[in-house]
Amino acid sequence: MQYPAPGVLVNEFEIGSSGSNLFHGPLLSGGQAVVQAVPYTAVIHTPDGNFEDRGVSNVSVTITKGGAATLTESFTSSLAAPVLIVPTSISQCQNNGWRNYPQFKNQGECVSFVVRPT
């Protein structure tokens, strides 16, 4: 399966941080701003589990003299594949916390995963 699959919600999205390669300042009509290699982190929610991806983004904003704007953004992952997000403690499975991990059908499956021998 390819992630993110079509129609999968991607949220908890961050791009850049203060002091990074973010564009600041006015962009006048007929102009273009390009920001390259901005770090991103994304959480991909699927029925099979939640996955984390990270890498860099390149962003281009162009405004025509007529005022129409075009935003183009591309992402290059630094990972071979998105990483499955899993619980690391029993407490993350308790009090319905297991519901944060779609790969588990109940609290028992979640706890069993955490306490399994490595």
Summary of the structure (lengths in Angstrom):
residues: 118
radius of gyration: 19.4
end to end distance: 25.9
largest distance: 63.5
contacts: 280
relative contact order: 0.17
helix: 14%
strand: 41%
